[in-house]
Amino acid sequence: MDEAIKMAEERTERVAADEEERRFYEALEDWERDRLSLINAVEDAREEGLEKGGEKEKQEIARNSLSLGLPKDVIAKITGLTLQEIENLSKHEE
């Protein structure tokens, strides 16, 4: 009978250890998922910042070109802005 009790205790210990190990790996998976999510969010924010910065730079080049008297169609080709965007910039400059 003592042997059966000992085997039952060992089995209980293994099951408890397996449960603890499972929880550990679940927590590790959650942490990795959160880490990857944060990395993706940072990359998205960086790309958005670069896009906004690029747009501001285009507008600044267009303003400078307008002040130099360059034709609006040439400014559009240089900056990639539309003629309407350049018109809007020229109205704000006046």
Buried (B, 14 or more C-beta within 10 A) or exposed (E): EEEEEEEEEEEEEEEEEEEEEEEEEEEEEEEEEEEEEEEEEEEEEEEEEEEEEEBEEBBEBBBEBBEEEBEBEEBBEEBEBEEEBBEBBBEEEE
